[in-house]
């Protein structure tokens, strides 16, 4: 029993040729891979650095202490 292919062979071969010919790292070859591989980690790092800096500032001045 055989099942039908998920993608036609011609389309699969076209995608394979595209991904093998692009001179970029493997994890940046797709259309939206820059968003998931670069932008989201940078945004998370920037927001965490901001929150850590704000926490250190508040602790050094005693802001927000519970009495």
Backbone as a printed PyTorch tensor [residue, N CA C, xyz], in Angstrom:
tensor([[[ 0.8450, -1.1690,  0.0000],
         [ 0.0000,  0.0000,  0.0000],
         [ 0.8940,  1.2370,  0.0000]],

        [[ 0.6960,  2.0910, -0.9500],
         [ 1.4750,  3.3220, -1.0250],
         [ 0.5520,  4.5070, -0.8240]],

        [[ 1.0920,  5.5330, -0.2060],
         [ 0.2890,  6.7430, -0.0130],
         [ 0.7920,  7.8260, -0.9620]],

        [[-0.0640,  8.7690, -1.3170],
         [ 0.3510,  9.8200, -2.2520],
         [ 1.4110, 10.7250, -1.6290]],

        [[ 2.2860, 11.2670, -2.4510],
         [ 3.3380, 12.1410, -1.9120],
         [ 2.7490, 13.4270, -1.3320]],

        [[ 3.4230, 13.9440, -0.3200],
         [ 2.9800, 15.1720,  0.3310],
         [ 3.1460, 16.3720, -0.5960]],

        [[ 4.2570, 16.4030, -1.3160],
         [ 4.5460, 17.4660, -2.2800],
         [ 4.9670, 16.7910, -3.5750]],

        [[ 4.6280, 17.3890, -4.7020],
         [ 5.0000, 16.7860, -5.9720],
         [ 6.5230, 16.7680, -6.1280]],

        [[ 7.0050, 15.8130, -6.8960],
         [ 8.4580, 15.6530, -7.0520],
         [ 9.1100, 16.8780, -7.6920]],

        [[ 8.4430, 17.4840, -8.6390],
         [ 9.0070, 18.6680, -9.2890],
         [ 9.1570, 19.8330, -8.3190]],

        [[ 8.1490, 20.0290, -7.5050],
         [ 8.2110, 21.1200, -6.5190],
         [ 9.2710, 20.8320, -5.4600]],

        [[ 9.3600, 19.5760, -5.0290],
         [10.3710, 19.1880, -4.0530],
         [11.7730, 19.3910, -4.6140]],

        [[11.9830, 19.0070, -5.8690],
         [13.2960, 19.1800, -6.4920],
         [13.6410, 20.6630, -6.6220]],

        [[12.6430, 21.4940, -6.9340],
         [12.8650, 22.9370, -7.0380],
         [13.2810, 23.5230, -5.6910]],

        [[12.6000, 23.1020, -4.6180],
         [12.9530, 23.5720, -3.2740],
         [14.3500, 23.1050, -2.8800]],

        [[14.6850, 21.8610, -3.1860],
         [16.0110, 21.3410, -2.8480],
         [17.0970, 22.1190, -3.5780]],

        [[16.9050, 22.4100, -4.8500],
         [17.8930, 23.1760, -5.6000],
         [18.0390, 24.5780, -5.0300]],

        [[16.9270, 25.1870, -4.6220],
         [16.9870, 26.5310, -4.0410],
         [17.7880, 26.5240, -2.7480]],

        [[17.4710, 25.5950, -1.8470],
         [18.1360, 25.5730, -0.5550],
         [19.6000, 25.1710, -0.6640]],

        [[19.9600, 24.3920, -1.6630],
         [21.3570, 24.0000, -1.8290],
         [22.1720, 25.0840, -2.5170]],

        [[21.5220, 26.0020, -3.2300],
         [22.2700, 27.0090, -3.9760],
         [22.4470, 28.3190, -3.2230]],

        [[21.6510, 28.5760, -2.1930],
         [21.7340, 29.8320, -1.4590],
         [22.9990, 29.8360, -0.6060]],

        [[23.8550, 30.8750, -0.7320],
         [25.1150, 30.8870,  0.0220],
         [24.9690, 31.4630,  1.4300]],

        [[24.0010, 31.0010,  2.1850],
         [23.7720, 31.4560,  3.5550],
         [23.8610, 30.2470,  4.4750]],

        [[23.9810, 30.4730,  5.7760],
         [23.9130, 29.3340,  6.6990],
         [22.5630, 28.6360,  6.5970]],

        [[22.5410, 27.3760,  6.9290],
         [21.3320, 26.5660,  6.7710],
         [20.1560, 27.1320,  7.5340]],

        [[20.3880, 27.6850,  8.7340],
         [19.2760, 28.1480,  9.5540],
         [18.7230, 29.4950,  9.1050]],

        [[19.2800, 30.1320,  8.0740],
         [18.7610, 31.4040,  7.5740],
         [18.3100, 31.3180,  6.1180]],

        [[17.9960, 30.1270,  5.6310],
         [17.6760, 29.9880,  4.2160],
         [16.2110, 30.2060,  3.8780]],

        [[15.3240, 30.1350,  4.8430],
         [13.9050, 30.3130,  4.5560],
         [13.5160, 31.7750,  4.5200]],

        [[12.2640, 32.0170,  4.1890],
         [11.7800, 33.3820,  4.0370],
         [11.6900, 34.1080,  5.3840]],

        [[11.1730, 33.4420,  6.3990],
         [10.9590, 34.0770,  7.6960],
         [11.9480, 33.6090,  8.7550]],

        [[13.0230, 32.9510,  8.3470],
         [13.9660, 32.4050,  9.3180],
         [14.7600, 33.4920, 10.0290]],

        [[14.9330, 34.6330,  9.4120],
         [15.6570, 35.7180, 10.0810],
         [14.8750, 36.2300, 11.2920]],

        [[13.5570, 36.1810, 11.1950],
         [12.7250, 36.6350, 12.3100],
         [12.8870, 35.6940, 13.4960]],

        [[12.8050, 34.3880, 13.2340],
         [12.8570, 33.4330, 14.3330],
         [14.2700, 33.1970, 14.8390]],

        [[15.2810, 33.3440, 13.9950],
         [16.6490, 33.0460, 14.4150],
         [17.3920, 34.2620, 14.9370]],

        [[16.9790, 35.4620, 14.5480],
         [17.7380, 36.6550, 14.9180],
         [16.8840, 37.6410, 15.7150]],

        [[15.7490, 38.0270, 15.1940],
         [14.9720, 39.1120, 15.7930],
         [14.3790, 38.7370, 17.1450]],

        [[13.7940, 37.5670, 17.2640],
         [13.1710, 37.1770, 18.5310],
         [14.2080, 37.0110, 19.6380]],

        [[15.3370, 36.3170, 19.4070],
         [16.3420, 36.2490, 20.4760],
         [16.9170, 37.6100, 20.8540]],

        [[17.1150, 38.4910, 19.8890],
         [17.6060, 39.8300, 20.2190],
         [16.5930, 40.6050, 21.0470]],

        [[15.3150, 40.4850, 20.7100],
         [14.2810, 41.1720, 21.4810],
         [14.2100, 40.6310, 22.9080]],

        [[14.3170, 39.3170, 23.0610],
         [14.3020, 38.7330, 24.4060],
         [15.5140, 39.1700, 25.2190]],

        [[16.6830, 39.2010, 24.5810],
         [17.8920, 39.6270, 25.2920],
         [17.7980, 41.0940, 25.7000]],

        [[17.2950, 41.9440, 24.8020],
         [17.1910, 43.3670, 25.1130],
         [16.1940, 43.6150, 26.2460]],

        [[15.0580, 42.9390, 26.1970],
         [14.0730, 43.1570, 27.2590],
         [14.5720, 42.6230, 28.5960]],

        [[15.2730, 41.4950, 28.5940],
         [15.7890, 40.9720, 29.8590],
         [16.8860, 41.8660, 30.4220]],

        [[17.7280, 42.4220, 29.5650],
         [18.7650, 43.3430, 30.0460],
         [18.1300, 44.6070, 30.6330]],

        [[17.0640, 45.1020, 30.0030],
         [16.3580, 46.2660, 30.5300],
         [15.7730, 45.9720, 31.9050]],

        [[15.1340, 44.8170, 32.0460],
         [14.5120, 44.4730, 33.3200],
         [15.5540, 44.2470, 34.4160]],

        [[16.6740, 43.6400, 34.0890],
         [17.7420, 43.4500, 35.0740],
         [18.3100, 44.8020, 35.4910]],

        [[18.5460, 45.6780, 34.5250],
         [19.0560, 47.0170, 34.8430],
         [18.0930, 47.8030, 35.7090]],

        [[16.8160, 47.7090, 35.4040],
         [15.8130, 48.4030, 36.2120],
         [15.7550, 47.8520, 37.6280]],

        [[15.8880, 46.5320, 37.7640],
         [15.8820, 45.9220, 39.0870],
         [17.0850, 46.3410, 39.9120]],

        [[18.2580, 46.3910, 39.2950],
         [19.4630, 46.8180, 40.0060],
         [19.3310, 48.2750, 40.4230]],

        [[18.8090, 49.1100, 39.5340],
         [18.6120, 50.5290, 39.8530],
         [17.6510, 50.7060, 41.0260]],

        [[16.5310, 49.9930, 40.9870],
         [15.5400, 50.0990, 42.0670],
         [16.1030, 49.5820, 43.3850]],

        [[16.9050, 48.5020, 43.3480],
         [17.4850, 47.9860, 44.5980],
         [18.5230, 48.9310, 45.1540]],

        [[19.2960, 49.5780, 44.2740],
         [20.3360, 50.4660, 44.7820],
         [19.7530, 51.7230, 45.4100]],

        [[18.5740, 52.1790, 44.9640],
         [17.9490, 53.3640, 45.5350],
         [16.8610, 53.0350, 46.5560]],

        [[16.5420, 51.7590, 46.7050],
         [15.5180, 51.3720, 47.6660],
         [14.1180, 51.6650, 47.2080]],

        [[13.8810, 51.7170, 45.9380],
         [12.5560, 52.0150, 45.3950],
         [11.7260, 50.7300, 45.3800]],

        [[10.4700, 50.8380, 45.7980],
         [ 9.5540, 49.7200, 45.7130],
         [ 9.6710, 48.7250, 46.8460]],

        [[10.2560, 49.0870, 47.9520],
         [10.3710, 48.1810, 49.0860],
         [ 9.0270, 48.0330, 49.7960]],

        [[ 8.7750, 46.8370, 50.2900],
         [ 7.5820, 46.6190, 51.0910],
         [ 7.9160, 46.9470, 52.5420]],

        [[ 7.0450, 47.6340, 53.1840],
         [ 7.3020, 48.0590, 54.5740],
         [ 6.8270, 47.0120, 55.5410]]])
